[in-house]
Amino acid sequence: MTPLPSIRKGLSRVVLQVSLAWSLAVFGVVWFTVLQQLDKVLDGTLQESAEILYGLLKVNQDRWPQGAVADRRSLPAPPHDENMVWQLVAADRTVIWRSHRAPDEPLSPKHGGRAFDESARWHVFGMPFDDEGTMLYVGQADADRLRAQAEAALVTAFGALMVGVACAVWLRRRVSKELDPLVDLSRQVALYDPLVLDRPLPAATREELRPLREAVVKLGERLAQNIASERAFSANAAHALRTPLAGLGMQLAVAQRESPGPVQARIQRARDAADRLGRVVVALLSLFRSGGQIAPQPIRLAALVRDLPVHGLRVHIEEGEDMTVQADPDLLAAALINLLDNSVRYGASRVVCSFRRDAGSGMAVIRLVDDGPGVDASARARIEALLAGRRDEASTGLGLILADRVARAHGGWLRLVDAGQGFGIEIALASR
C-alpha cells in the first residue's frame, strides 16, 4: 500500500521552511542595516574627531614642536596603533603635521572644501584649517573600516539567524504537540465500539475536533441500530427457518420409506439439498450473530474435518501433523462444509485435505483440493478479484463468501491454489 502524506510532517516541513526563509530574510536585512548604520556612525566619528582636533590644534598652535621633530612632520608620541590618523596639509599639498601612523603623502587626493572622500586606502573627512588653504584631514584605513563593519554585521546577523532557527524548532514542536489530540482521537476511534454502551467515545479536546467526534458518534449509532436490526432479524429467521426445514426433512424421510425404489433416489437428493440448505442457514445465522466476533477454543483440525456431515463426497485427510488451533468450531465447520458442498455441486467425488504452517506468518493453513472439473481462467480471475476485495460479492457463490468471512474473522485469508486438474483452495487461520 502506498503511504499517505502525513499532516504532521507536512505542517512541520512548512513551518521549518517558512522559519528558515524568514531567518535568512532577517539575516540579510540585519546585515544590510548594520552596514549602513555603522557606516554612518564611523563617518560621524571621523567628522567629530576632525572638529575636536581642529579646536585642539588651533588653541595650541604656538606650542607646535620645532626643529628636528618638525622636519619629520610627526608629533612626538610613543609607538602605538591608531584606528584613526590625521594630517595638516598645506595649500601646496605638503604635509605639515601628522599623527604617528599617518603617511607622509596627503590622505586625500583632493584639496579644499569640507567633505568626505575615499582614496585607494583611506576613508577621509577633510575641513579647512586656516585662510591660507591649509586642510585638516582625519582618516580611517579602509581595511580596518571594512573589518569592523563585517564583524558587527556578522555577529548581529548570525545572532538573528540563530534566533530564527530556535524559533523554527520551537514552532515545529508546537505544531507536533497541537496535532497530538488528533492522533489521540484516531486511537480512540479505533477502540470505539458503538455496541458497548458503557464505553462511549471520549469528548473532543479541541474545538476543531468536535464535529469529527460527533460525526463518528452518529455513524456509530446508525451502525449499532443496523446491527441490532440484523441480529433481531437473524434471531427471528432462525426460528422461522429451522422449524420448516426440520419438518421438511422429516416429511422427506417418511416419504422416502414409503416410496418405491426408483423414487427413493430422487427423494434422497431432495433430502440432501434440504440438509445442505439447513447447514447454509445455520452458518449464515452464526456469522450474523457473531458480528465478526469469534469464540475460539482448541480444535484438532483433522478430527473436525473427519466429522463434517458431507454426503456424496469422499474426504481423504493426508497423513502429517494433526494441528491443534484456537478457532471458533461452529464458524470454521460451517465454512468448510460450504466449501465441500461447492465441490459436490460442481461434480467432484473426492477431496484431499492437508494441513501446514505458513512459513511467513505462522498461520495454520487448511488446503482442500478436489477432483472436479475446476474453473476456467475467467472464473478464476473473478474469484481472485472477489477475495482481493475488488469485486462485488454478489457475483460469486455463497460458499466462498462465507468461508472468506470466517477466515477474516480469524485474522486469516482465503485464496485459490493451483491444483492442476480440479479445484484447490486454502483457508488460513491466525488464531492459534
C-alpha positions in Angstrom: 0.0 0.0 0.0 1.3 3.4 -0.9 1.9 5.5 2.2 -0.3 8.6 2.5 1.0 12.1 3.1 1.4 13.0 6.8 -0.3 16.1 8.1 2.2 16.3 10.9 5.2 16.0 8.6 3.7 18.4 6.1 3.0 21.1 8.7 6.4 20.6 10.3 8.0 21.0 6.9 6.1 24.1 6.0 6.9 25.7 9.4 10.6 24.8 9.1 10.8 26.2 5.6 8.9 29.4 6.4 11.0 29.9 9.6 14.3 29.4 7.7 13.2 31.7 4.9 12.2 34.3 7.5 15.5 33.8 9.3 17.5 34.3 6.1 15.5 37.4 5.2 16.1 38.8 8.7 19.8 37.9 8.3 20.0 39.9 5.1 18.1 42.8 6.4 20.1 43.0 9.6 23.3 42.6 7.7 22.4 45.5 5.3 21.1 47.7 8.1 24.1 47.2 10.3 26.4 48.0 7.4 24.5 51.2 6.6 24.2 52.4 10.2 27.7 51.6 11.1 28.9 53.4 8.0 27.1 56.5 9.3 28.4 56.1 12.8 32.0 55.8 11.5 31.6 58.8 9.3 30.2 60.8 12.2 33.1 59.7 14.4 35.6 60.9 11.7 33.8 64.3 11.5 33.6 64.7 15.2 37.3 63.7 15.6 38.3 66.3 13.0 36.3 69.0 14.7 37.9 68.2 18.1 41.4 68.1 16.6 40.7 71.4 14.8 40.0 73.1 18.2 43.0 71.5 20.0 45.4 72.4 17.2 44.1 75.9 16.9 44.4 76.5 20.6 47.9 75.0 20.8 49.3 76.3 17.5 52.0 78.3 19.3 53.2 75.1 21.1 53.8 73.0 18.0 57.3 71.4 18.1 60.1 72.9 16.1 63.4 71.7 14.7 64.1 68.0 14.1 60.7 66.9 15.1 59.2 69.5 12.7 61.4 68.1 9.9 59.8 64.7 10.5 56.4 66.4 10.4 55.1 63.9 13.0 54.1 64.9 16.5 56.0 63.0 19.2 54.2 60.0 20.6 55.2 56.6 21.9 54.7 53.7 19.4 51.0 52.7 19.3 48.3 51.5 17.0 45.9 54.2 15.7 42.4 53.4 14.5 42.3 56.9 13.0 45.0 59.1 11.7 45.2 62.9 11.0 47.2 65.3 8.9 47.6 69.1 8.4 48.2 69.7 4.7 49.4 73.0 3.3 47.9 74.5 0.1 50.8 73.2 -1.9 49.9 69.7 -0.6 52.8 69.5 1.7 52.1 67.5 4.9 52.8 70.0 7.7 51.9 67.8 10.7 50.6 64.3 11.0 49.8 61.7 13.6 52.2 58.8 14.5 50.8 56.3 11.9 49.7 58.8 9.2 51.5 58.6 5.8 53.9 61.3 4.5 51.7 61.9 1.5 48.2 63.6 1.8 45.4 61.3 2.8 43.0 62.8 0.2 43.8 63.3 -3.5 41.6 66.3 -3.4 42.3 69.6 -1.6 39.8 72.0 -0.2 36.3 72.0 1.0 34.6 70.3 3.9 33.7 66.8 2.7 34.2 63.1 2.9 36.5 61.4 0.4 37.7 57.9 -0.3 41.2 57.2 -1.6 42.7 53.9 -2.5 43.4 53.0 1.1 41.6 55.6 3.3 38.2 56.9 4.2 38.8 60.6 4.9 37.0 63.6 6.2 38.6 67.0 5.4 37.9 70.5 6.7 39.7 73.9 6.1 42.2 74.8 8.9 43.0 78.4 8.1 42.6 81.1 5.4 45.9 80.1 3.7 44.5 76.9 2.3 45.7 74.5 5.0 43.4 71.5 5.3 42.9 69.2 8.3 42.3 65.5 7.3 41.1 62.7 9.6 41.1 59.3 8.1 40.5 55.6 8.8 42.0 52.8 6.9 39.5 51.1 4.6 40.7 47.6 5.7 40.0 48.5 9.4 36.7 50.1 8.5 35.5 47.1 6.5 36.7 44.6 9.1 34.8 46.5 11.8 31.7 46.6 9.6 31.9 42.9 8.7 32.4 41.8 12.3 29.5 43.9 13.6 27.1 42.8 10.8 28.1 39.2 11.0 27.7 38.9 14.8 24.3 40.7 14.7 23.0 38.8 11.6 24.2 35.4 12.9 22.5 36.1 16.2 19.3 36.9 14.3 19.7 33.7 12.3 20.2 31.6 15.4 17.1 33.1 17.0 15.1 32.3 13.8 16.4 28.6 13.8 15.5 28.3 17.5 12.0 29.6 16.8 11.7 27.2 13.9 12.5 24.2 16.1 10.1 25.5 18.8 7.3 26.1 16.3 7.8 22.6 14.9 7.5 21.1 18.3 4.4 23.2 19.0 2.8 22.0 15.7 3.5 18.4 16.6 2.1 18.9 20.1 -1.1 20.6 18.7 -1.6 17.6 16.4 -1.4 15.1 19.3 -5.2 15.5 20.1 -5.9 14.4 16.5 -3.7 11.3 16.9 -5.4 10.6 20.3 -8.9 10.9 18.7 -7.8 8.5 15.9 -6.6 6.0 18.5 -9.9 6.4 20.5 -12.0 5.9 17.3 -10.1 2.7 16.6 -11.0 1.4 20.0 -14.6 2.8 19.9 -17.4 0.1 19.8 -20.8 1.6 19.4 -22.3 -1.6 20.7 -20.7 -1.2 24.1 -22.8 1.4 25.8 -20.5 1.8 28.9 -17.5 2.8 26.8 -18.5 5.9 24.9 -16.1 7.8 22.7 -14.3 10.4 24.9 -15.1 14.1 24.4 -13.1 16.1 22.0 -10.2 18.1 23.5 -10.1 20.7 20.7 -12.9 22.8 19.2 -11.9 21.7 15.6 -12.2 18.0 16.5 -15.7 18.3 18.0 -17.6 18.0 14.6 -15.4 15.0 13.7 -16.2 13.3 17.0 -19.9 14.0 16.7 -19.9 12.6 13.1 -18.2 9.4 14.3 -20.7 9.0 17.2 -23.7 9.5 14.9 -22.2 7.0 12.5 -21.7 4.5 15.3 -25.3 5.0 16.5 -26.6 4.2 13.0 -24.3 1.2 12.7 -25.5 0.0 16.1 -29.1 0.3 15.0 -28.4 -1.6 11.8 -26.6 -4.3 13.7 -29.4 -4.6 16.2 -31.9 -4.9 13.4 -29.8 -7.5 11.7 -29.4 -9.5 14.9 -33.1 -9.3 15.6 -33.8 -10.5 12.0 -31.3 -13.4 12.3 -32.9 -14.5 15.6 -36.4 -14.4 14.0 -35.1 -16.1 10.9 -33.5 -18.9 13.0 -36.9 -19.7 14.4 -38.7 -19.1 11.1 -36.4 -21.3 9.0 -35.2 -24.1 11.2 -38.7 -25.4 12.1 -39.9 -25.6 8.4 -36.6 -27.2 7.3 -36.7 -29.7 10.1 -40.3 -30.6 9.2 -39.4 -30.8 5.6 -36.6 -33.2 6.4 -38.9 -35.4 8.5 -41.5 -35.5 5.8 -39.0 -36.4 3.1 -37.7 -39.2 5.3 -41.2 -40.6 5.8 -41.9 -40.2 2.1 -38.6 -42.0 1.2 -39.5 -45.0 3.4 -43.0 -45.3 1.8 -41.9 -44.7 -1.8 -40.9 -47.4 -4.3 -37.2 -47.9 -5.1 -36.9 -45.7 -8.2 -38.5 -42.7 -6.4 -36.4 -43.1 -3.2 -33.2 -41.9 -5.1 -34.9 -38.7 -6.1 -36.2 -38.1 -2.6 -32.7 -38.8 -1.2 -31.4 -36.0 -3.4 -34.1 -33.7 -2.1 -33.2 -34.6 1.5 -29.5 -33.9 0.7 -30.5 -30.5 -0.8 -32.6 -29.7 2.3 -29.8 -30.7 4.6 -27.4 -28.5 2.7 -29.8 -25.6 2.9 -30.1 -26.1 6.6 -26.3 -26.0 7.0 -26.1 -22.9 5.0 -28.8 -21.2 7.0 -27.1 -22.2 10.3 -23.7 -21.0 9.1 -25.1 -17.6 7.9 -27.1 -17.1 11.2 -24.0 -18.0 13.2 -21.9 -15.5 11.3 -24.5 -12.7 11.6 -24.9 -13.3 15.3 -21.2 -13.2 15.9 -20.8 -9.8 14.3 -17.3 -10.7 13.4 -16.5 -11.8 16.9 -15.4 -15.4 17.3 -15.4 -17.7 20.3 -12.1 -19.6 19.9 -11.3 -22.9 21.6 -8.8 -25.6 20.9 -9.7 -27.6 17.8 -7.9 -30.6 16.3 -8.3 -29.9 12.6 -8.1 -33.5 11.4 -10.9 -34.5 13.8 -13.0 -31.5 12.8 -12.8 -32.3 9.1 -13.4 -36.0 9.7 -16.7 -35.3 11.5 -18.1 -32.9 8.9 -21.5 -34.1 7.6 -20.9 -34.1 3.9 -22.8 -36.5 1.6 -21.7 -37.7 -1.8 -18.1 -36.8 -1.3 -15.1 -38.8 0.0 -12.8 -36.7 2.1 -9.2 -38.0 2.3 -7.0 -36.5 5.0 -3.3 -36.7 4.2 -1.1 -38.0 6.9 1.1 -35.5 8.7 0.9 -33.1 11.6 -2.5 -33.2 13.3 -2.7 -29.5 14.1 -4.5 -28.0 17.0 -5.6 -24.4 16.6 -7.6 -21.9 18.5 -10.7 -21.2 16.4 -14.4 -20.9 16.5 -15.6 -24.5 15.8 -19.1 -23.6 14.6 -17.9 -20.9 12.1 -15.0 -23.0 10.9 -17.2 -26.1 10.4 -19.8 -24.0 8.5 -17.1 -22.6 6.2 -15.6 -26.0 5.5 -19.0 -27.6 4.9 -19.9 -24.9 2.4 -16.6 -25.3 0.6 -17.1 -29.1 0.4 -20.7 -28.6 -0.7 -19.4 -26.5 -3.6 -17.2 -29.4 -4.6 -20.2 -31.7 -4.7 -22.3 -29.2 -6.5 -19.7 -28.9 -9.3 -19.2 -32.6 -9.8 -16.4 -33.6 -7.5 -16.4 -37.0 -5.8 -13.2 -36.8 -3.8 -11.4 -34.1 -1.8 -7.9 -34.3 -0.4 -7.4 -32.3 2.8 -4.0 -31.4 4.2 -2.6 -29.1 6.9 0.5 -27.0 7.2 2.0 -23.9 8.9 2.6 -20.9 6.7 6.3 -20.2 6.8 6.0 -16.4 6.7 3.1 -15.7 9.1 2.9 -18.9 11.1 -0.8 -19.3 10.4 -2.5 -22.7 10.3 -3.4 -23.4 6.7 -6.1 -25.9 5.6 -5.8 -27.0 2.0 -8.7 -28.6 0.0 -8.2 -30.0 -3.5 -11.0 -31.8 -5.2 -11.2 -33.9 -8.4 -13.9 -31.9 -10.1 -13.7 -30.0 -13.4 -12.1 -26.9 -11.8 -12.7 -23.4 -13.1 -11.7 -21.7 -16.3 -9.4 -18.6 -16.4 -12.2 -16.0 -16.4 -13.9 -17.7 -13.4 -10.6 -17.9 -11.5 -9.9 -14.2 -12.2 -13.4 -13.3 -10.9 -12.9 -15.3 -7.7 -9.4 -13.9 -7.1 -10.8 -10.4 -7.6 -13.5 -11.1 -5.0 -11.0 -12.4 -2.5 -8.8 -9.3 -3.1 -11.8 -7.1 -2.4 -12.0 -5.7 -6.0 -15.4 -7.3 -7.0 -18.9 -7.4 -5.7 -19.7 -10.4 -3.5 -23.0 -10.9 -5.4 -21.0 -12.2 -8.4 -19.7 -15.3 -6.6 -21.2 -18.3 -4.8 -22.3 -18.1 -1.2 -19.9 -20.8 0.0 -16.8 -18.8 -0.9 -18.3 -15.6 0.6 -19.0 -17.4 3.9 -15.6 -19.1 4.0 -13.8 -15.8 3.3 -15.7 -14.0 6.0 -14.8 -16.8 8.5 -11.1 -16.6 7.5 -11.1 -12.8 8.0 -12.9 -13.2 11.4 -9.9 -15.4 12.4 -7.4 -12.9 11.1 -6.5 -15.0 8.1 -7.2 -15.3 4.4 -8.8 -17.4 1.7 -7.1 -18.0 -1.6 -7.1 -20.2 -4.6 -4.2 -22.7 -5.3 -3.0 -24.2 -8.5 -4.3 -27.8 -8.3 -3.7 -28.9 -11.9 -7.0 -30.7 -12.6 -9.7 -29.9 -10.1 -10.3 -27.0 -7.8 -8.0 -26.1 -4.9 -8.4 -23.6 -2.1 -6.6 -22.7 1.1 -8.1 -21.1 4.3 -5.6 -19.7 6.8 -6.3 -19.1 10.5 -4.3 -16.7 12.6 -5.9 -17.7 16.0 -3.8 -20.5 17.4 
